[in-house]
């Protein structure tokens, strides 16, 4: 009798889950119809998966979606956002009436999920990125928090054409993320046609297994099979699990299910009532399923107010590359706060993040040559304020992860990026390694602070300031050794420039950063011997730029500014200064920048060849003074 009662209980639960799935379908169809846009068919294929995950498998606190012990969920196929919102209607966190305001300007239920909502950790919608973020969450849970929470990522089959998905699959397997489950919603249809593998679930399985994953192929509309697969996944050790779920796009909608040309189209208003009534007729219960509470074993942490415990240990005139000073500063920072972590893309011996690794090996994540995934992993690690994440590689290689960085801004993340080997000053390696567009890229990112330190002391301060700054930060470091020009006790403030050389007789204001600041100082010394004084400014941060100091200096030097930068003209320091003085009618800016694709050579030769050496600054100053 006991066995019979258990079987009856399980049967009741499976029916209740199926009923939840159908209610999720109805919510999704009604919401997208109300706003006349959205992706109801993509929601319908995932209904049973979402029902089982949120009302049977996942452990979380309904009233506290951001609780650190909750299981995590990432909707990588972000266009299916309405069904995620529908889940939280069923949970009781969203009113059904609010769901009908989907996509409206005064509603936080946007077309794709963003962290405006408490139950969304990372923004998704640019496809192929959710699994990387989930990897970061799972890595944090297993290795930093050492906690019981698990991470689930729902992906579309179409987005699995993205290379970043396979970068993430390789990462998760390499690090044995057995607390991670990826669900492939294989509904056969993409946006404009069929997905390349259609319903060939066996190929998905073989590929995932080849990447070292545990796999299950399931009927994605069979709640009992889904429950069993998720339970089995929880028993597997040292391997992540992929559920390959065969589903049908538009499931439950007559003449739409598994039909092409319905992607991103709401149901016609005159058909909605009939569709809803048909789905409602299949619902047998109104049972409310309560999610299981989480195991509360995450450590309490604080990532705020990380202070510099000692002044930088450099003397004036020391020759130190800012990339090396970054590694030293990072290692010191790691002692100040145990939640500082560092990610690198197999460049640690060039970015000097290896200094951090030697002192804090348990908090260093080697991401190998997969920069897109590295950025996504960092976003995942930083969610819910669990870590202070620094990502480092050659600045040029961050450009390939621009979309992930862009999504980081939408995710309101606090990740810090450090790009080394910027500009032609790297020398013989040639133009493929030279970052000459990185400032333009990060300047275009909202709420991003850009540090461009010019010596070891300012670099160390930049690292500490970045660790305590809300929003994304970018620190640009250089390969050549540069003289220390600041005393250790010098104070640095975001948005506050340093006027390094000035006198009452200054004829021109010169703004430089990194290697070009040192070229400007050399030019100032030589010009001084010729009786020409110039004012030299180190902006320290390019964004925000200290416009007030630059304008004040320009007015004191006859309205003449020369900017000099180891970067392309477009989007760099010169254009930042031009924007800052745009309302000042009597100030003229002359820009010295790299204006063509460079080549290999010695750093000094390249600085001169591309017009940003001291010699060119001197010539520009003289030309300006003589006008």
N, C-alpha and C positions, 0 to 999 in steps of 0.2 A: 504493500500500500504506500509505503514511504516513497518507493521509486516511482510509483504512478503519480503521486502528488508532485514530486520533483519534475517529472516530465510535463505534467499539466502546467506547473509554474513556468517552466522554460517556454512552453508553447504560448502561454499568455504574454510573456515578455517579448517573444519574437513578433507576435501580432501587434503588441503595443509599439514596438520599434517600426514595424511596417506602417502603422498608422501615423506615427510621427513623420516618417519619410513623406507620406502623402500630404500631410499638413504643410510640410516644408515646400513641397511642390506648389501647393495652392498659394501660399504666401508669396512665393517667387513670381508666379504668374500674375497675381493681382498687382503686386508692387510695380513690376515692369510695365504692365498695362496702364497703370495710373500715370506714369511719367512718360509713356509712349517711347520708351527706349530701354535698352538693357539686353540681357542674355538669359532668358528663361529656359531655353533648351539646354544650355550648358549647366544650369542649376539642376534641371530634372535628372540628368544622368548621374549626378552625385548625391541624390537625395538619401538613398539608403546608407551610403558611406557616412554622410554627415550625421544621420540619425544614430547609427551605431557608435560612432566616435563620441559624440557629445552626450549621449544618454545611456551608454553602456560601458564603453571602454575607458574613456578619459576620466581622470580624477581632478576635480577642481572645485573651488568655492564659487557658487553662483553669484553671491553678493559681492565678491571681490575678484574680478577678472584679472587684476594685476598682481595677485598674491604670489610671492616668490616660489611657493611650493606647488602651485598649480601645474598640471601638464600643459605643455605649449602646443598651439596649433598654428600652422602657416598655410594660408590659402594661396598657393603659388599661382593657380589659375584664377587670378584676381577678378576677371570679368564675371565670375560666378558669385560675386559679392552678395547679391540678394539672398542666396540661400544661407550664407553665414549670418546675415542680419536676421533671417527667419529663425535660425537656431536660437538667437538671443531673444526673439519674441517668445518662443516656446519656453525658454529658460525663465523668462519673466523680467529681463533687463530692458527690453524695448517694448513700447506700446505698439499694438498692431496698427493703430492710426498713424503713428510716426513712420512706419514702414511704407505707408502709401505716399509719403513725401519724399521717397527715394529720388536722389539726384537733383533735388531742388536746392537753390542757393542758400536757403536758410536752414538746411538740414545737413547734419554730419554723416548721414548715410549716403556716401558718395558712390560714384559709378564703379570705383575700385576701392578696396579697403585702405584706409590710412590710420595712423595712430591718433587722429582726433578722437577715435573711439577707444575706450579703455580696454576692450578685448582684442585689439589689434596691436601686435608688437612691431611689425615692420610693414611698410607699404608694399603692395604688390600690384601687378598689372602689366609691368614690362616683363614679359614672360621669360622663364628660365632662371629666375633669381631666387625663388623661394626656398629651394632645397639647400642652396649655399647658406642662407640665413639660418635655416633649421639646423644645419651642421654646426654653426656657431653656438646656437642655443644648446645643442646636445653636448658639444665639447665642454661648454661651461658647466653644464649639469654634471657631467661625468668626472671631469678633471679639476675644476675649480671649486664648485659647490659641493661636489661629492654627495649629491642628493638623489632622491628617488624619482623626481619628476621625469617624465618622458616627453618626447617631441614627435609630433605628427605633422606631415607635410602632404597636402593634397595637390597633385599636379595633373595637368592636362596632357593627353598624348601628343597633341600638336607641339607643345612647348618642349618636348623631349628632343626635338631637332636642334635645339640650342646647345652649343658646345659647353656652355657654363653648367648645364645639368650634369654632363659627364665629368667635368672637373669636380663637381660636388660629390658624385658617386665615388670617384677615386679617393677623395679626401676622407669621406666617412668610413670607407673600408680600411684605409691605411691606419686610421686612428681607432678602429674597433668600436665604433659608436653604436653599441647594442641598445642604447636608449632612444634610437632614432628609427622611425617607420615612415617610409615614403609610399604614398598610394598613387599609382598611375590610374587615372580615370580614362580608360581606353574606350572612348565612345565613337571612334572611327572617323569622325568628321572634324575638319578644321574650320577656318573662317571662310575660305573661298573654294574649298573642295575637300577631298578626303585626305586624312593624314597618311604619311608615306607607308606605314605598316598596316593601316586599317585595323582589322580585328585580329591580327596575327600575334596573339598574346604570348605564344611560345618564343617568338623572337625577342620580345621585351624581356622575358624571363631569362633567356640564354645570355643576353647582353648584360643584364644586371648581375647574373651569376659570374660572368667573366670579370666583372669589376669587384668581385669578392663579397657580394651581398647574399644573404639568405632570402629566398623568394617563395611566394605563394601566388598561384593563379586562382582567382575566384570569380564567381558570378557576382558582379557588383550590385546586383539588385536582389540578392539572396541574403537577408539579414542574418540568418543562422550561420551561413558560411562565412560571412564577414566577422561575426562575433568569434567564431572558432579561430579564424586566421589571426585576428588581433591578439587573442589569448595565446596562441602558439608563439607569436612574435615576442611576447613578453618573457617567454621561457628561454629564448635563444641568448647565448652569451658570446661576446667578442665579435659579433657581426651585426651590422645594421640589417633591417628587413625591408624588402620591397613587396608590396601587395600589387599584383597586376590584376586590376579589376575590369573585366569585360562589361561594358555598359552600353546603353543606347541613348544617343542625344535626343532630347525631347521625350524621354520615357513617360508614357501615360497620356500623351496627347495624340488623339486620332489624326492620321494623315500628316503628322509632323514628326513623330518618332522615327528616327533613323533616316530622315529625309534631308536631302541637301537644300542649300539656300535658305536655311532658317537661322543661321548664326547671327546673333546680335539683333534679332527682330522680336519685338513683343507680340503676343497673340493679338489678332484683330479684336477690337472691342466687341463686335457683334458675336464673337465666338466664345468669349471668356466665360460667360455664365454657363454655357453648355459644357465646356471643358471642366470647370470647377465642379459642377454637379456630378459629372462622370467620376472624377477622382474621389469626391466625397462619398459616393455610393460604395467605394471600396473600404472606407474607414469603418472599423467594427467597434472601436473603443474610444473613450475620451480620457484614458488613463494618463496621468502625469508621471513621467519617469524622472526620478531625482538622481543627478550625478553623484557618484561616490566622492567623499571628501579626500583631499590629498594627504599623503604622508608628510608631516611637517618636520622636515629635517634639513632645510637649507640654512646655512649660517647667516647670522645677522652681519651686515657689512655697512661700511660707509665709504663713499668715493668722493666726498666733498672736502674742500679745504686741505688739499695736499700741499704741505709747505716745504720750502727749501730749507733743509736742516743745517746746511753749511754753505758758505759763499763759494763760488767757483774757484778752483785751485789753479789759477793761471796768473802769470805775471805779464805786464806790459812788454810787448815785443816778442813774446813766445810765438813760434810758428806752429799753428795747429789748424788742420782742416776742420771746417764746421761739421762735416759728416762725422769726423772722429769725436768731436765735442758732443755731438748728439748721442753717440753710443755711451759715452761716459756719463752724461746727464741722465740718460734713461736708466742706467744701472743704479745711480743714486736715487732717482725717483722710485725705483722698485723697492728700496729699503724704507722709503717714507710711507708707502701704502702697499699692502699685500695684494691689492686687487689690480695693480698695474700689470697689463699683459702686453706682449709684443708679437706681432705677426710679420713674417718676412717671406719674400718669394725667391728663395735660394740666392739672395744677394747679401747675406748677413756679414760676410767678410769685406764687402765694399761699402755697405751702408753703416757699418760698425754696430749694427744691432747685436752682433755676436758678443759684445761686451756685456750686454744685458743677459744674454743666454748663459754666459759663463757664471754669472752671479745668481741668476734666478732661472735655472733650466726648466723647472716645472711650470713656469709661466710664459714660456716661449713657444710659439706655434709656427713650425715650419710648414709653409703652404706650397712650397715648390713653385715651379714656373707656371702658375695659374692665377694671374693677377685678378681676373674677374671674380673667381671664387674666393680669393683672399679677401677682397673687399666685402663680399656678401657674408663670409664667415665673421668678419669683424663686426658687421652690423648686428649679426645674431648674438655675438658675445656681449655686445654693449646693451642689449635690450634689458629693460626693467632695472637699469642702473646696476648691473652685476659686475661690471669691470670698467677700468679706464684703459681703453684700447689704443695702441699705437701701431700703425701699419707702415712698413718701410720697404722701399725698393727704389730703383732708378726712377727719377721723376718722369722720364719719357715713357716708362712702361705703365704708369698709372693712367695714361691717356687711353689705353685700350679698355680700361674699366670705367670710362666716363659715365656710362649708363648706370652702373652700379652705384657710383658716387652720387649721381643725380637722384637716384631712388633713395639714397641715404638721407639726402636733404628732405625729401618728402616724408621719410620715416622719422624725422626730427632726431636723428642720431647724434651722439657726441664723439664719434670716432675721430682720431687724429691721424693725419697722413703726413708722412715725411718722405720727400723726394730728393734723392741725391743725384750727383752727376748732371747738374743742370748747365746748359749753355755750351758754347764752343770751348770754354776753358777746360773741359775734360781732356781735350787734346787728341791724341792719336787714334782713339777708338772710332772716331768718325761720326757722321750725322745721325746714324740710326740710334746711337746711344745718347745723343745730346737733347736734353729737354729744352725746347725753345718755344713751346706753346702751353706749358703747364700753368703759368700765371694766368693766361687768358682763360684756361679751362676752369680753374678754381675761382677766379673773379666772377665767373658767370653763375656760380652756385650760391643760392640765397643763404644768408646766415652763416657764411663761411669766413673764418678769420684766417688771413694769410700772413705768416711770419717770414721775413727774409733776413735772417741774422747775418752779420758781416764779420763776426769773429767768434771765438770760443765762448767768451763771457756772455754775449748776447744770445748765443745758441742755447746755453744752459737755462737762461731765463725764459727763452721762448718755450722750451720743453715744459717747464713748470707752469707757465701761464696757460699753455694749451691744455694741460691736464685739468685745469680748473675753469676752463671756458666752456660755456654752453654752446652747443652747435658744433659743426665740423670745423676742424682746423687743418691748415696745410703749412708745413715748415719746409722751406726750400734750402737745401744744403749744397755745398760745393765740394769738388774734388781737390783742388789745389790747397796747399797749406797757406794760411793767411795770418798776418801778424795780429796779435791781440792788441786792440786799440782802446779797450775799456778797462778801467779798474774793477776789481772783483766786487766792490761795494756799489757800483753804479746801479741805479734803479731803472727798471724798464717797465713801461706801461703800454698796454694795447692802444693803438691809435695815437701814440705820442712819439714824434720823430726826435732825432738827436741832431742838433746843429754842431757839427764837429769843428769846422773852421769858420770864423767870422771876424769881421772888423768893420769899422765905420767906412772904410774905403772900398768895400767889396763892389765889383762891377757886374758880376753875374752870379746867380745861384745855380749850383750843380747838384743834381739829385742822382745818387747811385746806390747800389745795394750789392752785397756779396762781393765778388771779385771786382766789379766796376767801381765800388766805393773806394777800394784801395788804388785803383787807377786814377780816380778823381783826386785822391790825396797826393799821389805822386805828381799829378798835373799841377795841383795847387802849390806844391813846393817849388816846382820849376818856374811857374808863372810868377811866384813871389820874388824869385831872384831877378826877374825881368821887370819888376815894379808893378805887376798886375795882381790885385787881390781878388780872390773868389770865395764865395760862401759855399760850404760843402754840407749837404744834408744826408743823413742816413735815415730813411723812413721807418725802419724796423718792421712795421706792418704795412703791407701794401693794401690791405683791406681789413679794417678801416684805415684810410690814409689820413695823415695829419694835415688836412688842407689848410688849417689856420696858420700853422708854422710855415708852410711852403708859400702861401700867399703873402704873409708878413715879410718873409725873406725876399720874395720877388719884388715887392714894393720898395724894399730897402736897397735893391740892386738894379734900379732902373727898369723894373718890369721884365727882366731877362731871366729865363730859366733854360738850363740845358739838362735833359735827362739822358742817362747813359745806362744801358742794361744789356745783360747777356741773355737776350730773349728776342724773339721776333718782335717787330714793331707793333703788330696787331695784338691788342689785348694786354699789353704789358704795362710797365711802370709809366712810360711816356703817356700812354692813353689814359691811365688812371690820373696822372697829374693834369692832363688836358681837361678831363671831366671836372676835376676839382676846381679849376680856375675859370671854368666856362662862363661865369657871370662877371668876371673881372675884365673890363674892356681894355686895360692898358698893360696886360701881361702877355708876353709872347713865349711860346715853348718851342725849343729846337730839340728834336729827338735823335739821339744816337742809339741805334739798335741793329741787330742782325737783319739784313734785308733780303737775303737769298739763302738757298740751301748751302750749308757749309761743307767742309771736307776735312780729311785728316791732316794733322800737323801738330807742331808743338803749341801748347797753350798760348804762349806769348805771341807766336806767329799768327795764330788764328784771331786773337783779340785785335791785333793790328790789321790783319787782312780784312776783317769785317767791321772795321771802323769804330771800335769801342775801347781802344787802348788810350793810355795817357796822351800819346802823341795826337790822337784825333780830338781828344777833349781840349787840349791846348789850342789846336787849330780852330775848333769851334768857338772857344772863348775869344780868341783874337778876332775872328770874323765878326762875332757879335759886338765886341767892343768898338771895332772900327766903323760899324754901320752908323 
